[in-house]
């Protein structure tokens, strides 16, 4: 018998998970030192676009937005019709509206990213794990006040049972098979916009396919 962390059922699919994005706000970015803030912005927007293109339910939430700032525009633009759930609880999982929104999806695998890792990601992750959910933490779309704070939080969450992933892993698991051609264009577009060197290479391959040539020289 396999555990929830091994075997095919341990992998994410468009039908078995829900994405929760927590506190990607100006105040949180102001003291982000574990990662380059520009990279976290790139990654969380890519993560959100991936979820949207595969039809994964996505819940946006902020904390004290009138003081800490509204959700960053690039992320809000992915879901322009959605008003983030604005909380007073530091621990997102103590806000009944968020818990109910996740429960309403009927899905037991939660993919989470947050600022800061050591507080706003760790608290709801550990809490939700204790209530029987499987939690996948997107480490490169999250960040802490220091590299140590981020890394210690990731270790703590892994010890509690969380599974660490990155945004490209999320998209790859949802795609799973290149024969599923309907989702390939959106995935490729997202990769080209946010995938760095991989995106550049992907764009080059797409150009070659369009021209039917590998160029001269």
Secondary structure, DSSP 4 states (H G I P E B T S, - for coil): ---TTSSGGGS--TTTEEEEEE--BHHHHHT--SS-HHHHHHHHHHHHHHHHHTT--EEEEEESHHHH-PBPHHHHGGGTTPPPEEES-SSGGG-HHHHHHHHHHT--EEEEEEBSIIIIIHHHHHHHHHTT-EEEEEGGG-B-SSHHHHHHHHHHHHHHT-EEE-HHHHHHHHH--TT-GGGHHHHHHHHHHH-HHHHHHHHHHHHHHHHT-----
